[in-house]
Amino acid sequence: MEFTIGGIIGTIIFGAVIGILARLFKPGKQNISILATVIIGIIGAVVGYFLAALLGVESTGGLDWIRWIISIVVAIIGIGIYLGMRGSRGRSGGV
């Protein structure tokens, strides 16, 4: 990933797409805002790049399907964590 304006904009767009795809593939209803979807997607994309690099598949010929799949799976996990954290905050522990 590049830390240029184009690289940052590309990461935001890639993150938005990853977040949307993660929401499509995650079963069940997710009551998440667009902003949260994009942020979780960006995190999924960044972690996906990192994991793909660790696996040695960060750059393959053509479309990097493995990196996309890793990023989407990470974003799905991120959505689950986000929903779990948000759900637990809304519950009262008292009688």
C-alpha positions in Angstrom: 0.0 0.0 0.0 1.2 3.5 -0.8 0.9 6.5 1.4 0.1 8.9 -1.3 -3.3 10.6 -2.0 -4.0 8.1 -4.7 -3.0 5.2 -2.5 -5.2 6.4 0.4 -8.2 7.0 -1.9 -7.6 3.5 -3.4 -7.5 2.0 0.0 -10.8 3.7 1.0 -12.5 2.5 -2.2 -11.1 -1.0 -1.8 -12.1 -1.0 1.9 -15.7 0.1 1.0 -16.0 -2.7 -1.6 -14.5 -5.3 0.9 -16.9 -4.1 3.6 -19.9 -4.3 1.3 -18.9 -7.8 0.1 -18.4 -8.9 3.7 -21.9 -7.8 4.6 -23.3 -9.7 1.6 -21.5 -12.9 2.6 -22.1 -12.7 6.3 -25.3 -14.5 7.2 -28.0 -12.8 9.2 -29.0 -9.2 9.5 -26.3 -6.6 10.2 -27.6 -3.3 11.5 -24.4 -1.3 10.6 -24.0 2.2 9.2 -22.3 2.8 5.9 -19.4 4.5 7.7 -18.9 1.5 10.0 -19.0 -0.8 6.9 -16.3 1.2 5.1 -14.1 1.4 8.3 -14.4 -2.3 8.9 -13.7 -2.9 5.2 -10.6 -0.8 5.3 -9.3 -2.7 8.4 -10.1 -5.9 6.6 -8.3 -4.8 3.5 -5.2 -3.7 5.4 -5.1 -6.9 7.5 -5.8 -8.9 4.3 -2.8 -7.3 2.6 -0.6 -8.1 5.6 -1.8 -11.7 5.8 -1.4 -12.2 2.1 2.2 -10.9 2.3 2.9 -13.3 5.2 1.6 -16.1 3.0 3.6 -14.9 0.0 0.5 -14.2 -2.2 0.3 -10.4 -2.0 0.9 -10.0 -5.7 -0.1 -12.5 -8.2 -0.8 -12.3 -11.9 -4.2 -10.8 -12.7 -6.7 -10.2 -10.0 -5.5 -11.1 -6.6 -8.3 -13.4 -5.6 -6.5 -14.8 -2.6 -5.9 -11.4 -1.2 -9.5 -10.4 -1.8 -10.8 -13.6 -0.1 -8.6 -13.0 2.9 -9.7 -9.4 3.1 -13.3 -10.3 2.9 -13.0 -13.0 5.6 -11.2 -10.6 7.9 -13.9 -8.0 7.3 -16.6 -10.6 8.1 -14.8 -11.4 11.4 -14.6 -7.6 12.0 -18.3 -7.2 11.5 -19.0 -10.0 14.0 -16.7 -8.4 16.5 -18.3 -5.0 15.9 -21.9 -6.4 16.3 -20.8 -8.3 19.4 -19.3 -5.3 21.1 -22.3 -3.1 20.1 -24.8 -5.6 21.4 -23.1 -6.1 24.7 -23.0 -2.4 25.4 -26.8 -2.1 25.0 -27.7 -4.7 27.6 -28.2 -3.9 31.2 -26.6 -6.1 33.8 -28.9 -5.1 36.6 -32.1 -6.6 37.9 
